[in-house]
Amino acid sequence: MPAFPASPAMARALDEARAAAARGEVPVGAVVSAGDGHILAAAGNRTLELSDPTAHAEILAIRAACAALGSARLPGTTLHVTLEPCPMCAAAIAAARIAVLVYGASDPKSGGIEQGPRVFAHPQVHHVPEVVSGIGEAEATLLLKDFFRRLRQPEQGSSH
Amino acid sequence: MPAFPASPAMARALDEARAAAARGEVPVGAVVSAGDGHILAAAGNRTLELSDPTAHAEILAIRAACAALGSARLPGTTLHVTLEPCPMCAAAIAAARIAVLVYGASDPKSGGIEQGPRVFAHPQVHHVPEVVSGIGEAEATLLLKDFFRRLRQPEQGSSH
């Protein structure tokens, strides 16, 4: 029994992560929701497809939500993302004034929230969201592990 | 006599910063150049115009250079930017594998390189560019100071 069952928004973020994996992208998904739970934007990682190193799921979801609302700021919204954001995405979350950040798995390798740069822990950040972690963690971790295992064993099964 | 005269690329970045100010945006400009000095992309801040909190000069220039080259990575390139990058832009520079970062003014308020999160100083960053600062610093600082002084005194002159 997970300590934190996945919310509908995290379930959608996990769907976006699965779709990213199917496209050959690192499986990370993100969803921006309004205060009433209405989903404003959802996206998966598309760095390879778009030839854009900034096309992480969080950045694409934030840009889409801003475009939908016609505003560079998203106060009162929640961002669900399957993996701990990197420092680029953490700073974008702060710049967008997102109220709540909910993420699944921690990312010791590239994370920027609870390790490394700890973007929200310095006075140079102008807004700090409420942060909740561990939601949907098991599924998010499984997706990533499965993706990277397949990357390491691309030929397996073809010669047996 | 400045210790570091502005290069052609920094001069172009300063032009982009001036153009941003003329559009009412915080005056920051950025240029991505190839190893031979050829300019691949240039951009100024457009966060207000595009309703996009990620539309910093650096991000727009990186995205444009990647689009021009059809690659999510820009090895061998140099990014000139008039102001110390924020953590979002610093992490994007690392993700793009940019070889050299040259910036003008330090940014104690929002910077992410030499203060605050110090994005390049943690093992979670997967690439660290060579960093040169202080190029074009005086002009970059003057543009920013002038912009924020005008913001604080929008009505001056109208009633005298």
Interface residues (C-beta under 8 A of the other chain):
Chain A: T47 L48 L50 S51 D52 P53 T54 A55 I59 I62 R63 C66 A67 L69 G70 S71 A72 R73 C86 P87 M88 C89 A90 A91 A92 A95 A96 P108 K109 S110 G111 G112 Q115 G116 P117 R118 V119 H122 P123 Q124 V125 H126
Chain B: T47 L48 L50 S51 D52 P53 T54 A55 I59 I62 R63 C66 A67 L69 G70 S71 A72 R73 C86 P87 M88 C89 A90 A91 A92 A95 A96 P108 K109 S110 G111 G112 Q115 G116 P117 R118 V119 H122 P123 Q124 V125 H126
